[in-house]
Amino acid sequence: MRRKRQLKMQKVGPEHLEQYNQLLRYVFQVTDQELHQIGWEEKEIIRAKSPVLEQADVFGWFDGDKLISQVAVYPLQVRIFNQTYDMGGLTGVGTYPEYSNQGLMHKLLYQALEHMRKRNQSISYLYPYSIPYYRRKGWEIISDKISYEINDYQLPRNKQVPGEVERVDVESEQVKKAYERFAIQTHGAMLRNELAWNEYWLWDSDDLMAAIYYNDKGLPDGYVLYWIADEVFHIKDMIFVNEEARSGLWNFISAHFSMISKVIGNTYTDEPLSFLLEDADIKETISPYFMARIVDLKQFIAQYPFKPDTTDREWTFTLDDPLLSWNQGVFTLRITAEGKGEVVRTSERNHDQIDIQTLTTMLLGYKRPDYLYKIGRISCLPETVDMLEDAIEQQTSYFSDYF
């Protein structure tokens, strides 16, 4: 006789670490062989995930004492047009298949978002295992990853730069300092705390190396994280605050010409690398990377820096949110001439419509208002589109992290 399930939702704590890890491994089908290939043992991965349950907010469904569904929220920060936002990083999402189709994850996501709102995390990021699923829950694509492959004879020629490159330990403070200098001035980038750095390094092998470009004043203006295997120079990530640092780092990569046959790497901007190379006939593929959703519209807009104008601007619209009632309804967006925004709920009749997914990707700069209007994601007058085009900064977000 099948027993009756007694399901309850509660916080997941450090005492549930082994169950948390087991559910992750089952859902994402991480095998022992895959772990051994990157030098991981079972005890190591459990230890590595321990900070998550100590520093993050993890919610789960239990069947008796058994953890059967879970979601984790990392307390993180991102830069959005030179403003620092508290962000809820959603990860660790999973349910055992025998408990699926009961609405458990829907309720967990709502609980997670409600918790984010209380903690003033007005924006949430996630890496999607299913873009359609998260779109239905209010998230939308906000960044891309461009993967590239460059043959050795296509590498850029050496350019004279005033600074120099130095190889350092990948987990050195200098790497962190270089990233901080980059992130603080880069739209979309995460300001990495201890938890974020731990996740950033989590799945890397011991072969990873780092090279930092220092300018002529001794400041770290960028780095390349890489490893070399089978005559291939693999780039995990490369960041730089200016063209000088970019050239200096490519000088370093090109200096490996006699050791390698090609360079394979990723970049997380909307700028194809091919245009910058003399021989532009390289292989590049683009794929959607991270998704985001506005958690609380009022909180988000209060901090958002619109572009200044000569007059105040206003837009009344109906907002649709598939999950959150506080983002559902008719709102008026008011933007002062100085670029300060405010959203208020109103009963004013209107025909303009937008959903939380479209509003998120528009305000984060991934897609422009004019494009979203043309494909039917915004319903409004052409004059409103012009106003939004003028009010929103034109810059796509950079995001190279994974959690």
C-alpha positions as CSV (number, residue, x, y, z in Angstrom):
1,M,0.0,0.0,0.0
2,R,1.4,3.4,-1.0
3,R,2.0,5.7,1.9
4,K,0.4,9.1,2.1
5,R,2.9,11.9,1.5
6,Q,3.3,14.6,4.2
7,L,4.8,17.5,2.4
8,K,5.9,20.7,4.1
9,M,7.9,23.8,3.0
10,Q,10.7,25.0,5.2
11,K,14.2,26.6,5.2
12,V,17.1,24.3,4.3
13,G,20.0,24.5,6.7
14,P,23.6,23.2,7.0
15,E,22.2,20.0,8.6
16,H,20.6,19.2,5.2
17,L,23.9,19.6,3.3
18,E,24.2,16.0,2.1
19,Q,20.6,15.9,1.0
20,Y,21.0,19.2,-0.8
21,N,24.0,17.9,-2.7
22,Q,22.3,14.6,-3.6
23,L,19.3,16.4,-5.1
24,L,21.5,18.7,-7.1
25,R,23.5,15.7,-8.5
26,Y,20.4,13.8,-9.4
27,V,18.6,16.7,-11.1
28,F,21.7,17.8,-13.1
29,Q,22.9,14.3,-13.7
30,V,26.5,14.9,-12.4
31,T,28.3,11.6,-12.5
32,D,31.2,10.3,-10.4
33,Q,33.2,10.0,-13.7
34,E,32.6,13.7,-14.5
35,L,33.7,14.8,-11.0
36,H,36.8,12.7,-11.1
37,Q,37.8,14.2,-14.5
38,I,38.1,17.6,-12.9
39,G,39.7,16.2,-9.7
40,W,36.7,16.2,-7.5
41,E,35.8,13.7,-4.8
42,E,32.3,13.3,-3.2
43,K,33.4,14.8,0.1
44,E,35.0,17.8,-1.7
45,I,31.8,18.8,-3.5
46,I,29.8,18.5,-0.3
47,R,32.4,20.7,1.4
48,A,32.4,23.2,-1.5
49,K,28.6,23.6,-1.2
50,S,28.7,24.1,2.5
51,P,29.0,28.0,2.2
52,V,25.8,28.0,0.2
53,L,23.7,26.7,3.1
54,E,25.5,29.0,5.5
55,Q,25.4,32.3,3.5
56,A,22.4,31.8,1.1
57,D,18.7,31.5,1.6
58,V,17.6,28.0,0.7
59,F,14.0,26.9,0.6
60,G,12.8,23.4,0.2
61,W,9.9,20.9,0.3
62,F,10.3,18.0,2.6
63,D,8.4,14.7,2.6
64,G,8.8,13.8,6.2
65,D,12.6,14.3,6.8
66,K,13.5,13.8,3.1
67,L,14.4,16.9,1.0
68,I,12.5,16.5,-2.3
69,S,12.5,20.0,-3.9
70,Q,14.7,23.0,-3.4
71,V,15.8,26.5,-4.6
72,A,18.6,28.7,-3.3
73,V,18.9,32.5,-3.3
74,Y,22.4,33.9,-3.2
75,P,22.8,37.4,-1.8
76,L,24.7,39.2,-4.5
77,Q,25.2,42.6,-6.1
78,V,25.3,43.8,-9.7
79,R,26.1,47.1,-11.4
80,I,23.3,48.5,-13.5
81,F,24.2,51.7,-15.4
82,N,26.6,52.7,-12.6
83,Q,24.2,51.9,-9.8
84,T,24.8,49.0,-7.3
85,Y,21.7,46.8,-7.0
86,D,21.2,44.1,-4.4
87,M,20.4,41.0,-6.5
88,G,18.9,37.6,-5.6
89,G,20.9,34.9,-7.5
90,L,18.6,32.0,-8.1
91,T,20.2,28.5,-8.3
92,G,20.1,25.0,-7.0
93,V,16.6,24.6,-8.5
94,G,15.4,21.0,-8.6
95,T,12.7,18.5,-7.7
96,Y,12.8,14.7,-7.7
97,P,10.8,13.4,-10.7
98,E,8.3,11.4,-8.5
99,Y,7.2,14.7,-7.0
100,S,6.9,16.7,-10.2
101,N,3.7,18.2,-11.6
102,Q,2.4,19.1,-8.1
103,G,3.2,22.8,-8.3
104,L,6.0,22.5,-5.7
105,M,8.5,24.6,-7.7
106,H,5.9,27.3,-8.5
107,K,5.4,27.8,-4.8
108,L,9.1,27.7,-4.0
109,L,9.8,30.3,-6.7
110,Y,7.1,32.6,-5.2
111,Q,8.6,32.1,-1.7
112,A,12.1,32.9,-3.0
113,L,10.9,36.1,-4.8
114,E,8.9,37.2,-1.8
115,H,12.0,36.8,0.3
116,M,14.1,38.8,-2.1
117,R,11.6,41.6,-2.0
118,K,11.8,41.7,1.8
119,R,15.6,41.9,1.5
120,N,15.4,44.7,-1.1
121,Q,16.8,42.5,-3.8
122,S,14.8,44.2,-6.5
123,I,16.4,42.2,-9.4
124,S,17.0,38.4,-9.7
125,Y,19.5,36.6,-12.0
126,L,19.6,33.0,-13.0
127,Y,21.3,30.6,-15.4
128,P,18.4,28.8,-17.2
129,Y,18.2,25.1,-17.6
130,S,15.0,25.9,-19.7
131,I,14.5,29.3,-21.2
132,P,10.7,28.7,-21.9
133,Y,10.1,27.6,-18.3
134,Y,11.7,30.6,-16.7
135,R,10.1,32.9,-19.2
136,R,6.7,31.6,-18.0
137,K,7.8,32.6,-14.5
138,G,8.8,36.1,-15.4
139,W,12.5,35.9,-16.3
140,E,13.9,37.1,-19.6
141,I,17.3,36.9,-21.4
142,I,19.6,39.8,-20.5
143,S,23.0,38.7,-21.7
144,D,24.8,36.5,-24.3
145,K,28.0,34.5,-24.5
146,I,30.0,34.6,-27.7
147,S,32.3,31.6,-28.1
148,Y,35.2,32.0,-30.6
149,E,38.0,30.0,-32.2
150,I,41.1,31.6,-33.6
151,N,43.8,29.8,-35.5
152,D,47.4,30.6,-34.6
153,Y,48.1,32.4,-37.8
154,Q,45.1,34.7,-37.1
155,L,46.4,36.0,-33.8
156,P,46.8,39.8,-33.6
157,R,50.2,41.3,-34.2
158,N,52.1,42.8,-31.2
159,K,51.1,46.3,-30.3
160,Q,53.3,48.6,-28.2
161,V,51.7,49.3,-24.8
162,P,53.2,51.2,-21.8
163,G,52.3,48.5,-19.3
164,E,53.2,44.9,-18.8
165,V,51.7,41.5,-18.1
166,E,52.5,39.4,-15.1
167,R,51.4,35.8,-14.4
168,V,50.0,35.4,-10.9
169,D,48.1,32.7,-8.9
170,V,44.5,32.6,-10.0
171,E,43.1,33.1,-6.5
172,S,45.5,36.0,-5.7
173,E,44.2,39.3,-4.3
174,Q,45.6,40.9,-7.5
175,V,43.1,39.0,-9.6
176,K,40.2,40.1,-7.4
177,K,41.5,43.7,-7.4
178,A,41.6,43.7,-11.2
179,Y,38.1,42.4,-11.4
180,E,36.8,45.0,-8.9
181,R,38.2,47.8,-11.0
182,F,36.5,46.3,-14.1
183,A,33.2,45.4,-12.5
184,I,32.5,48.8,-10.8
185,Q,32.5,50.5,-14.2
186,T,30.8,47.7,-16.3
187,H,27.1,47.6,-16.8
188,G,25.6,44.2,-15.7
189,A,28.7,42.9,-14.0
190,M,28.5,41.3,-10.6
191,L,30.4,42.7,-7.6
192,R,31.8,39.4,-6.3
193,N,31.6,38.6,-2.6
194,E,33.2,35.5,-1.0
195,L,30.3,33.3,-2.1
196,A,30.4,34.5,-5.7
197,W,34.2,34.0,-6.0
198,N,33.7,30.5,-4.5
199,E,31.1,29.7,-7.2
200,Y,33.3,31.3,-9.9
201,W,36.2,28.9,-9.2
202,L,34.1,25.9,-8.2
203,W,34.4,23.7,-11.3
204,D,37.8,24.8,-12.6
205,S,40.7,22.4,-12.8
206,D,44.1,22.9,-11.2
207,D,45.5,23.8,-14.6
208,L,43.9,27.3,-14.7
209,M,46.3,30.2,-14.8
210,A,46.0,34.0,-14.6
211,A,47.9,36.8,-16.3
212,I,47.3,40.4,-15.3
213,Y,47.9,43.6,-17.3
214,Y,49.4,46.4,-15.2
215,N,49.4,49.9,-16.6
216,D,52.4,52.2,-16.3
217,K,51.2,53.3,-12.9
218,G,51.2,49.7,-11.6
219,L,47.4,49.4,-11.5
220,P,45.7,46.1,-12.7
221,D,43.7,47.1,-15.7
222,G,42.6,43.6,-16.8
223,Y,43.4,39.9,-16.8
224,V,43.1,36.7,-18.8
225,L,42.2,33.4,-17.1
226,Y,43.4,30.5,-19.2
227,W,44.8,27.0,-19.5
228,I,46.8,25.3,-22.2
229,A,46.0,21.7,-23.3
230,D,46.8,19.7,-26.5
231,E,48.3,22.8,-28.2
232,V,45.1,24.9,-27.5
233,F,45.1,28.1,-25.5
234,H,41.7,28.0,-23.7
235,I,40.4,31.3,-22.3
236,K,38.0,31.1,-19.4
237,D,37.5,34.8,-19.3
238,M,39.3,38.0,-20.3
239,I,38.4,41.5,-18.9
240,F,39.9,44.9,-19.5
241,V,39.1,48.5,-18.6
242,N,40.5,50.1,-21.7
243,E,41.9,49.3,-25.1
244,E,45.5,49.5,-23.9
245,A,44.8,46.6,-21.5
246,R,43.1,44.6,-24.2
247,S,46.0,45.0,-26.5
248,G,48.5,44.1,-23.8
249,L,46.6,40.9,-23.0
250,W,46.4,39.8,-26.6
251,N,50.2,40.5,-26.9
252,F,50.6,38.0,-24.1
253,I,48.3,35.4,-25.8
254,S,50.0,35.9,-29.2
255,A,53.4,35.3,-27.5
256,H,52.3,31.6,-27.2
257,F,52.3,31.3,-31.0
258,S,55.0,28.6,-31.1
259,M,53.3,26.6,-28.4
260,I,49.7,26.5,-29.7
261,S,47.7,25.8,-32.8
262,K,44.6,27.8,-31.9
263,V,42.8,29.9,-29.2
264,I,39.4,28.9,-28.0
265,G,37.5,31.2,-25.6
266,N,34.4,33.1,-24.6
267,T,33.4,36.7,-24.3
268,Y,30.4,38.0,-22.6
269,T,29.7,41.3,-24.4
270,D,27.8,42.0,-27.5
271,E,31.0,42.9,-29.4
272,P,32.1,40.2,-31.8
273,L,35.9,39.7,-31.6
274,S,36.2,39.2,-35.4
275,F,35.9,43.0,-36.2
276,L,39.0,43.7,-34.0
277,L,41.2,41.2,-35.8
278,E,43.2,41.8,-39.0
279,D,42.1,38.4,-40.2
280,A,38.4,38.5,-39.3
281,D,37.5,35.1,-40.8
282,I,37.3,33.3,-37.4
283,K,34.6,31.0,-36.0
284,E,32.2,32.7,-33.6
285,T,28.9,31.4,-32.1
286,I,26.5,33.4,-30.0
287,S,24.1,31.9,-27.4
288,P,21.9,33.3,-24.7
289,Y,23.5,33.2,-21.3
290,F,21.8,34.6,-18.2
291,M,18.2,35.6,-17.5
292,A,16.9,38.2,-15.1
293,R,13.6,39.5,-13.8
294,I,12.5,42.5,-11.9
295,V,11.4,41.4,-8.4
296,D,9.8,44.6,-7.2
297,L,9.1,47.3,-9.9
298,K,8.8,50.2,-7.4
299,Q,12.1,49.4,-5.7
300,F,13.9,48.8,-9.0
301,I,12.7,52.1,-10.6
302,A,13.5,54.1,-7.5
303,Q,17.2,53.3,-8.0
304,Y,17.3,53.2,-11.8
305,P,19.2,56.0,-13.6
306,F,17.3,57.2,-16.6
307,K,19.0,59.6,-19.0
308,P,18.3,63.3,-18.3
309,D,16.2,65.4,-20.6
310,T,14.9,69.0,-20.8
311,T,11.5,68.1,-19.4
312,D,9.8,65.6,-17.2
313,R,8.4,62.4,-18.8
314,E,5.5,60.1,-18.0
315,W,4.1,56.8,-19.2
316,T,1.0,54.9,-17.9
317,F,0.8,51.2,-18.8
318,T,-0.7,47.9,-17.7
319,L,2.0,45.5,-16.4
320,D,1.6,41.7,-16.5
321,D,3.5,39.5,-14.1
322,P,2.8,35.8,-14.1
323,L,3.8,35.3,-10.5
324,L,3.8,38.5,-8.4
325,S,0.7,40.5,-7.6
326,W,2.6,43.6,-6.5
327,N,3.9,43.9,-10.1
328,Q,0.5,43.3,-11.7
329,G,-1.8,46.1,-12.7
330,V,-1.8,49.7,-14.0
331,F,1.2,51.9,-13.2
332,T,2.4,55.4,-14.1
333,L,6.1,55.8,-14.6
334,R,7.3,59.4,-13.9
335,I,10.8,60.4,-14.9
336,T,12.2,63.8,-13.9
337,A,14.3,66.0,-16.2
338,E,17.3,64.9,-14.1
339,G,16.6,61.2,-14.8
340,K,15.1,60.2,-11.5
341,G,12.3,57.6,-11.9
342,E,9.2,56.8,-9.8
343,V,6.4,54.3,-10.3
344,V,3.0,54.6,-8.7
345,R,0.0,52.4,-9.0
346,T,-3.0,54.1,-10.7
347,S,-6.6,53.5,-11.8
348,E,-6.2,55.6,-14.9
349,R,-7.5,53.9,-18.0
350,N,-5.0,53.2,-20.7
351,H,-4.3,50.9,-23.7
352,D,-0.5,50.5,-23.3
353,Q,0.7,47.1,-22.2
354,I,4.0,45.4,-21.3
355,D,5.0,42.3,-19.3
356,I,7.6,42.0,-16.6
357,Q,9.9,39.9,-18.9
358,T,9.9,42.6,-21.6
359,L,10.3,45.4,-19.1
360,T,13.3,43.7,-17.6
361,T,15.2,43.0,-20.8
362,M,14.5,46.6,-22.0
363,L,15.6,48.3,-18.8
364,L,18.8,46.2,-18.7
365,G,19.6,47.2,-22.2
366,Y,19.6,43.8,-23.8
367,K,16.9,44.8,-26.4
368,R,15.9,48.3,-27.3
369,P,12.4,49.7,-27.0
370,D,12.1,50.2,-30.7
371,Y,12.9,46.6,-31.5
372,L,10.5,45.3,-28.7
373,Y,7.7,47.5,-30.1
374,K,8.3,46.2,-33.7
375,I,8.0,42.5,-32.6
376,G,4.8,43.2,-30.5
377,R,6.3,42.9,-27.1
378,I,5.2,46.5,-26.2
379,S,1.8,47.9,-27.0
380,C,1.9,51.7,-27.0
381,L,2.0,54.8,-29.2
382,P,5.1,55.5,-31.4
383,E,5.7,58.7,-29.4
384,T,6.1,56.5,-26.2
385,V,8.7,54.4,-28.0
386,D,10.6,57.5,-28.9
387,M,10.5,58.7,-25.3
388,L,11.7,55.3,-24.0
389,E,14.5,55.2,-26.5
390,D,15.7,58.6,-25.3
391,A,15.3,57.7,-21.6
392,I,17.2,54.3,-21.5
393,E,21.0,54.1,-21.8
394,Q,22.2,52.3,-24.8
395,Q,24.5,49.6,-23.5
396,T,24.1,45.8,-23.2
397,S,25.0,44.0,-20.0
398,Y,28.1,42.0,-19.4
399,F,27.9,39.0,-17.1
400,S,30.6,36.3,-17.0
401,D,29.7,34.5,-13.7
402,Y,27.9,31.2,-13.2
403,F,26.1,30.0,-10.1
